[in-house]
């Protein structure tokens, strides 16, 4: 078996598993209670009034 075939088999099997795990971790991280405050601040930041600088 060539190196290419070995690496392709590895990417087809374990690469897919790793991408799935990373996806689930990133999606799960957004629902943690500790980061909810930061998400709320980011969502409302566009409504904050900035002080105008007179130049």
C-alpha positions in Angstrom: 0.0 0.0 0.0 1.4 3.4 -0.9 1.8 6.4 1.4 -1.0 8.2 -0.5 -3.5 5.4 0.0 -2.6 5.1 3.7 -3.0 8.9 4.3 -6.2 8.9 2.3 -7.7 6.0 4.3 -6.7 7.8 7.6 -8.3 11.1 6.4 -11.5 9.3 5.3 -12.0 7.6 8.6 -10.3 9.4 11.5 -10.4 12.8 9.8 -14.1 12.7 9.6 -14.4 11.6 13.3 -12.1 14.4 14.4 -14.0 17.0 12.4 -17.3 15.7 13.9 -15.8 16.0 17.5 -14.5 19.5 16.8 -17.9 20.5 15.5 -19.7 19.2 18.5 -17.3 20.9 20.9 -17.6 24.2 19.2 -21.4 24.1 19.1 -21.6 22.9 22.7 -19.2 25.7 23.8 -21.7 28.3 22.6 -24.3 27.0 25.0 -22.2 27.1 28.2 -23.5 29.4 30.9 -20.2 31.1 31.4 -19.9 32.5 27.9 -23.6 33.5 27.7 -22.8 37.0 29.1 -20.2 37.6 26.5 -22.6 36.5 23.7 -25.3 38.8 25.1 -22.8 41.8 25.2 -21.7 41.1 21.7 -25.3 40.8 20.5 -26.3 44.2 22.0 -23.0 46.0 21.2 -24.4 47.4 17.9 -27.0 49.3 19.9 -24.5 51.1 22.2 -24.0 54.7 21.5 -20.4 55.8 20.9 -19.3 59.3 21.9 -18.7 61.5 18.9 -15.3 63.0 18.7 -15.3 66.6 17.5 -12.2 67.3 15.6 
